[in-house]
Amino acid sequence: MARLDSIYAKLPVWAQHAAATAYGAYWKRLRFGGSFAAEVRGFASRDRAARKVLEQVQRNKLREVLGVCATHVPYYKSVWSRDQLRAANDGTLGELPLLEKEPLRVEPLRFIRDDVDARPKIVFHSSGSTGTPIASHWTLEELRRAMALREVRSAGWAGVSFKMPRATFSGRLVEPDPESAGPFYRYNASERQVYLSPFHLRAETAPKYLEALERHGVQWLTGYAVSYYLLARFILQGKLRVPPLKAVVTTSEKTTVEMRRVMESAFGCRVFEEYSTVESALFASECEHGALHVSPDACVVEILRPDRSPCEPGESGEVVATCLIRDYQPFVRFRLGDVAKWSPDRCACGREMPVIQEVLGRTEDVVVGPDGRQMVRFHGVFTDQPHVRLGQVVQESANRIRLKVVCAEGFGEGDERDLRARVRQRLGAGVEVIVERVDRIPLSPAGKFQAVISALGPKT
């Protein structure tokens, strides 16, 4: 991927648009072809199912996934005790240990079932929001199932569809030149999708983002919550005109009450929150009544006390997830690093899916460039860094970034050079980048890991 990024960076803008379209056409075929339509029908048919029906579907899927783990996944076969393997074959989740991120980071291939040869091989890398990037491996059918879930329960609940023109904020280096005067987007004509650069956002550039939305008839927005919040602030401050939009579907960070108020005021439409992970370990989405529903046919979500007992509604606890839509590299009782609480109330929408009252701890500090640009998800600099065990971004000033790195075996000068280059590609060549090798990175006073700490910029 690094080689392709290097080639992309050397192309003229028109050719980068063409590359984005070719890239989009490839992924459109993968994500929305074959079994996608059937998966959409399946999730839609269960959208209004009774609680007992959903619970039975969940039990059946859980038994299948745990049986695969006990029989065909090398990691679980070697780590689980005889009693735990028996519990897995019986479909008993509560007797199994919690899964930490470190084994997944170090040995992701040991979590892949040994009786399936996935072709094509599909791999996604998390950006390491808890400092630990993870590679997740998928089959083609799993990818389509996950996209069908988003089509029905994320886009669909917001009144939009992936078939409509959309714009996306993600971790892609859309515009490789940190000093670029624009444009700050590339267009995927295959999906009528505008890729927005999260690394060039500032008051002076905001109008160009809106021009891209209007030029390509964008009907809805999806992606990084904080990037859309920052753009919305610039819109309100500059009293900029926004083309008509149907919805904003936020991902990756918690959408706070203030963020929602600002975005809805600026974009003139409803904001819907999606709570999920790159690995699809968990999926929850916001309905038209504003409740965040967990999809029980896609995952098992537990909210646990420190003693591992389940929390009561309204009680905050650790989020642990078991994925039910992927069994090629199954994640069982995966510790996400998030804190949340169940709602004690049923939703007025009538859906009988569990409701999360609040997700805590999914916001992060904003990194501010020397020219005022504001960026989130900056911990993406650690993606595809096999020799980084844990990483933290600390912005000490507008011109100085410190990267604290807990090193894995093999970390060397080449890794340091790559990290410095990644930071400067986002912030400019004049930024001082200090790579500090440390034995450990302390938690915050609240006991949470902070992937990004900045002395500058707005806190969300």
C-alpha positions in Angstrom: 0.0 0.0 0.0 2.9 2.4 0.8 4.2 1.9 -2.8 0.8 2.6 -4.3 0.5 5.8 -2.2 3.9 6.9 -3.4 2.8 6.5 -7.0 -0.5 8.2 -6.4 1.3 11.2 -4.8 3.3 11.8 -8.0 0.2 11.9 -10.3 -1.4 15.1 -11.5 -4.8 15.9 -9.9 -6.8 14.7 -12.9 -5.0 11.4 -12.8 -5.6 11.2 -9.0 -9.4 11.6 -9.7 -9.1 8.8 -12.3 -7.2 6.6 -9.8 -9.9 7.3 -7.1 -12.5 6.2 -9.7 -10.7 3.0 -10.5 -10.2 2.3 -6.8 -13.9 2.9 -6.2 -15.0 0.7 -9.1 -12.9 -2.2 -7.7 -14.4 -1.8 -4.2 -17.9 -1.3 -5.5 -17.8 -4.7 -7.2 -16.4 -6.3 -4.1 -18.7 -4.7 -1.6 -22.0 -4.4 -3.5 -21.9 -7.4 -5.8 -22.9 -11.1 -5.4 -24.6 -11.8 -2.1 -25.0 -8.1 -1.0 -28.6 -7.9 -2.1 -29.6 -11.1 -0.3 -27.9 -9.9 2.8 -29.8 -6.6 2.6 -33.0 -8.5 2.4 -32.0 -10.6 5.5 -31.2 -7.6 7.7 -34.3 -5.7 6.5 -36.5 -8.7 7.3 -35.3 -8.7 10.9 -35.5 -4.9 11.4 -38.8 -5.1 13.2 -38.5 -8.6 14.5 -39.8 -9.4 18.0 -37.2 -9.5 20.8 -37.6 -13.3 21.2 -36.9 -13.8 17.5 -33.8 -11.7 17.6 -32.5 -13.4 20.7 -33.0 -16.8 19.1 -31.2 -15.7 15.9 -28.4 -14.4 18.1 -28.1 -17.6 20.1 -27.9 -19.7 16.9 -25.3 -17.5 15.3 -23.3 -17.4 18.5 -23.2 -21.2 18.8 -22.0 -21.4 15.2 -19.2 -18.8 15.7 -18.0 -20.4 19.0 -18.0 -23.8 17.5 -15.8 -22.6 14.7 -13.4 -21.0 17.3 -13.2 -24.2 19.3 -12.6 -26.4 16.3 -10.9 -24.4 13.6 -9.1 -21.3 15.0 -5.5 -22.0 16.2 -5.4 -19.2 18.8 -8.5 -20.3 20.7 -7.7 -24.0 20.4 -4.3 -23.4 22.1 -5.3 -20.8 24.7 -8.7 -21.9 25.9 -8.8 -24.6 28.6 -10.6 -27.9 28.1 -13.6 -26.6 30.0 -13.6 -23.4 28.0 -13.5 -25.3 24.7 -16.5 -27.4 26.0 -18.3 -24.2 26.9 -17.7 -22.8 23.4 -19.1 -25.9 21.8 -22.1 -25.5 24.0 -22.5 -21.9 22.9 -21.9 -20.6 26.5 -20.2 -17.2 26.1 -19.9 -16.1 29.7 -17.4 -18.9 30.6 -14.9 -17.7 28.1 -12.0 -15.3 28.8 -11.9 -11.7 27.5 -9.8 -11.1 24.4 -7.1 -8.4 24.7 -5.8 -6.4 21.7 -2.2 -7.4 22.0 -2.6 -11.0 20.8 -4.5 -9.7 17.8 -1.8 -7.2 17.0 1.1 -9.6 17.4 -0.5 -12.8 15.9 -3.5 -11.8 13.7 -3.0 -14.9 11.5 -3.5 -17.3 14.4 -7.1 -16.0 14.7 -7.9 -17.1 11.1 -9.8 -20.4 10.8 -7.7 -23.2 9.3 -10.4 -24.8 7.2 -11.1 -21.8 4.9 -9.0 -20.4 2.1 -10.3 -16.9 1.5 -10.0 -15.5 -2.0 -9.5 -12.7 -2.6 -7.7 -11.9 0.6 -9.2 -8.8 2.1 -7.3 -7.0 4.9 -8.2 -3.8 6.8 -6.0 -2.0 9.3 -7.5 -0.1 12.2 -6.0 3.3 12.9 -5.3 2.3 16.5 -7.7 4.6 18.4 -6.5 2.9 21.6 -2.9 3.0 20.5 -2.8 -0.6 19.2 -3.4 -0.9 15.4 -4.9 -4.3 14.4 -5.1 -6.1 11.0 -8.5 -7.7 10.4 -8.9 -10.4 7.7 -12.1 -10.9 5.8 -13.8 -13.1 3.3 -15.7 -11.5 0.4 -19.0 -12.7 1.8 -18.3 -11.1 5.2 -17.4 -7.8 3.5 -20.8 -7.8 1.7 -22.6 -8.8 4.8 -21.1 -5.9 6.8 -21.9 -3.4 4.0 -25.5 -4.7 3.8 -25.8 -4.1 7.6 -24.7 -0.5 7.1 -27.0 0.0 4.2 -30.1 -1.2 6.2 -29.4 0.0 9.7 -27.1 3.0 9.3 -27.8 4.7 5.9 -31.3 3.3 5.7 -32.3 4.5 9.1 -31.0 7.9 8.2 -33.2 7.9 5.0 -30.3 7.6 2.6 -28.4 4.8 0.7 -25.0 4.0 -0.6 -26.5 4.2 -4.0 -26.9 8.0 -3.5 -24.0 10.5 -4.1 -22.1 10.9 -0.8 -19.0 12.5 0.7 -16.6 10.8 3.1 -14.1 11.9 5.6 -11.7 9.1 6.4 -8.0 8.5 7.1 -7.0 8.5 3.4 -4.3 10.9 2.3 -6.6 12.4 -0.4 -4.4 15.3 -1.2 -0.7 14.2 -0.6 0.7 17.7 -0.6 0.4 19.3 2.9 1.0 22.8 1.3 -1.6 22.3 -1.4 -3.9 25.2 -2.4 -6.6 22.7 -3.3 -8.7 21.0 -4.4 -9.0 19.1 -1.1 -11.0 16.2 -2.5 -10.9 13.5 -5.1 -13.9 12.2 -6.9 -14.8 8.5 -7.2 -17.1 8.7 -10.3 -17.9 5.0 -10.0 -19.8 5.4 -6.8 -20.5 9.2 -7.1 -18.4 9.6 -3.9 -16.4 12.6 -2.9 -13.3 11.7 -0.8 -12.6 14.7 1.5 -9.2 15.4 2.9 -9.3 15.5 6.8 -5.7 17.0 6.8 -6.4 20.4 5.2 -9.3 21.7 7.2 -9.2 25.4 8.2 -11.4 28.5 7.9 -9.9 29.6 4.6 -10.3 26.1 3.0 -13.8 25.4 4.1 -15.5 27.0 1.1 -13.6 24.6 -1.2 -15.0 21.7 0.6 -18.5 23.0 0.1 -17.8 23.7 -3.6 -17.0 20.0 -4.0 -20.3 18.9 -2.4 -22.2 21.2 -4.7 -20.3 20.3 -7.8 -20.9 16.6 -7.5 -24.5 16.7 -6.1 -23.7 15.1 -2.8 -26.8 14.1 -0.9 -25.4 12.8 2.4 -22.2 12.8 4.4 -20.5 10.0 6.3 -17.2 9.5 8.1 -15.2 11.1 10.9 -17.5 12.9 13.4 -15.0 15.4 14.5 -14.0 16.4 10.9 -17.6 17.2 10.1 -17.9 19.1 13.4 -14.8 21.2 12.6 -16.2 21.9 9.0 -19.5 22.8 10.5 -17.9 25.3 12.9 -16.1 27.0 10.0 -19.4 27.1 8.1 -21.2 28.9 10.9 -18.3 31.2 11.6 -18.0 32.2 7.9 -21.8 32.2 7.3 -21.1 29.9 4.3 -23.9 28.5 2.1 -24.3 24.7 2.2 -26.0 22.8 -0.6 -29.1 20.8 0.4 -28.2 17.6 2.3 -30.4 14.7 3.6 -28.3 13.4 6.5 -24.9 13.2 8.2 -23.9 9.8 9.4 -21.0 10.1 11.8 -18.5 7.4 12.6 -15.2 6.8 14.5 -15.7 9.2 17.4 -18.5 9.9 19.8 -20.9 12.6 18.7 -21.5 14.8 21.6 -24.6 17.0 22.2 -22.6 20.1 21.3 -21.2 18.5 18.1 -24.7 17.4 17.0 -26.1 20.9 17.6 -23.4 22.6 15.6 -23.5 20.1 12.7 -27.3 20.1 12.4 -27.3 23.9 12.4 -24.6 24.2 9.8 -25.6 21.3 7.5 -29.4 21.9 7.8 -30.2 18.2 8.3 -30.3 15.4 10.9 -27.2 13.8 12.3 -27.2 10.0 12.9 -24.5 8.3 14.9 -22.9 5.0 14.0 -21.0 3.1 16.6 -18.8 0.4 15.2 -15.3 -0.8 14.7 -13.0 -1.5 11.6 -13.2 -5.2 12.6 -17.0 -5.2 12.8 -16.7 -6.6 16.3 -19.7 -4.4 17.3 -22.4 -2.5 15.4 -24.9 0.0 16.8 -26.7 2.7 14.9 -29.1 5.6 15.6 -32.7 5.3 14.6 -35.1 8.1 13.6 -36.0 8.7 17.3 -32.4 9.2 18.3 -31.7 5.9 20.1 -28.5 4.0 19.5 -29.6 0.4 18.9 -27.3 -2.6 19.0 -27.9 -5.1 16.1 -28.2 -8.4 18.0 -28.1 -10.4 14.7 -24.6 -8.9 14.1 -22.9 -9.0 17.5 -23.2 -9.8 21.2 -22.4 -6.7 23.3 -21.7 -7.0 27.0 -21.2 -4.0 29.3 -19.3 -5.3 32.3 -18.2 -4.2 35.8 -14.5 -4.6 36.8 -15.4 -8.0 38.3 -16.8 -9.1 34.9 -20.4 -9.2 36.0 -23.0 -7.5 33.7 -23.9 -3.9 34.4 -27.5 -2.9 35.1 -29.2 -0.3 32.8 -27.9 3.2 33.5 -24.6 1.8 35.0 -21.3 2.5 33.2 -19.0 -0.3 32.4 -16.5 -1.8 29.9 -17.7 -2.7 26.4 -16.9 -6.2 25.3 -18.0 -7.5 21.9 -18.4 -10.7 20.1 -18.8 -10.5 16.3 -21.5 -12.7 14.7 -21.1 -11.6 11.0 -17.5 -12.7 10.6 -16.2 -16.1 11.5 -13.1 -16.2 9.2 -11.1 -14.3 11.9 -13.6 -14.4 14.8 -13.3 -12.0 17.7 -14.8 -13.4 20.9 -15.4 -11.2 24.0 -13.1 -8.5 22.5 -12.2 -5.6 24.8 -12.7 -2.5 22.8 -11.4 0.0 25.3 -14.7 1.9 25.4 -17.0 2.6 28.3 -20.8 2.7 27.9 -24.1 2.1 29.6 -27.4 0.4 28.6 -30.6 2.5 28.4 -33.4 1.4 30.8 -36.0 2.6 28.3 -37.6 1.1 25.2 -37.3 3.2 22.1 -40.4 4.9 20.6 -39.4 3.6 17.2 -40.8 0.2 18.2 -37.7 -1.8 17.3 -36.9 -4.4 20.0 -33.1 -4.1 19.8 -31.1 -3.2 22.8 -30.3 0.5 23.2 -27.1 2.0 24.4 -27.8 5.1 26.5 -24.4 6.6 26.1 -20.9 5.7 24.8 -18.1 7.3 26.9 -14.5 8.0 26.0 -14.6 7.9 22.2 -13.6 11.5 21.6 -10.1 12.7 21.1 -8.0 15.8 21.0 -7.6 17.7 17.7 -4.2 18.3 16.2 -3.7 21.8 14.8 -1.2 22.6 12.1 1.1 25.6 11.9 -1.3 27.2 9.3 -4.4 26.5 11.5 -5.6 23.3 9.8 -7.4 21.0 12.3 -7.1 17.2 12.1 -8.6 14.3 14.0 -7.7 10.5 14.0 -4.1 11.6 13.8 -3.0 8.3 15.4 -3.4 6.9 11.9 0.3 7.6 11.6 0.8 4.3 13.4 -1.3 2.3 10.9 0.7 -0.5 9.2 3.6 -0.1 11.6 4.4 -3.7 12.6 7.2 -2.7 15.0 5.0 -0.4 17.1 3.4 -2.1 20.1 1.7 1.0 21.4 1.8 4.6 20.2 0.7 8.1 21.3 0.7 11.4 19.6 1.5 14.4 21.8 1.2 17.9 20.2 3.4 20.2 22.3 3.1 23.3 20.1 2.0 24.2 16.6 5.4 23.2 15.3 6.4 20.3 17.4 4.9 16.8 17.6 6.2 14.1 20.0 5.4 10.4 19.2 5.7 8.2 22.2 6.3 4.6 21.0 6.4 1.4 22.9 8.5 -0.6 20.5 8.1 -4.2 19.3 11.1 -6.3 18.3 12.7 -4.9 15.1 11.9 -1.2 15.6 14.7 0.8 14.3 15.8 4.0 12.5 13.8 3.2 9.4 10.6 3.0 11.4 11.5 6.4 13.0 12.1 8.0 9.6 8.7 6.6 8.3 6.8 8.0 11.3 8.4 11.5 10.9 7.6 11.4 7.2 4.0 10.6 7.9 3.6 13.4 10.3 5.2 15.9 8.0 3.1 14.7 5.1 0.0 15.8 7.2 1.4 18.9 8.8 4.2 20.2 6.5 7.9 19.8 6.2 8.8 22.5 8.8 7.2 20.6 11.8 9.7 19.2 14.3 8.9 15.5 15.0 10.4 13.8 18.1 10.1 10.0 18.2 10.5 9.0 21.9 10.9 5.3 22.7 9.3 4.5 26.0 8.7 1.4 28.1 5.1 2.3 28.9 2.5 5.0 28.2 0.5 6.0 31.4 -3.3 6.1 31.4 -5.2 9.3 32.0 -6.4 10.2 35.6 -9.7 8.6 34.5 -7.9 5.3 33.7 -8.2 5.6 29.9 -5.6 5.5 27.2 -5.4 8.7 25.1 -4.1 8.1 21.6 -3.9 11.8 20.9 -3.0 14.6 23.4 -2.9 18.2 22.2 -2.1 21.4 24.0 -3.9 23.3 21.1 -7.2 23.3 19.4 -10.8 22.7 20.5 -11.7 19.7 22.6 -14.8 17.9 21.5 
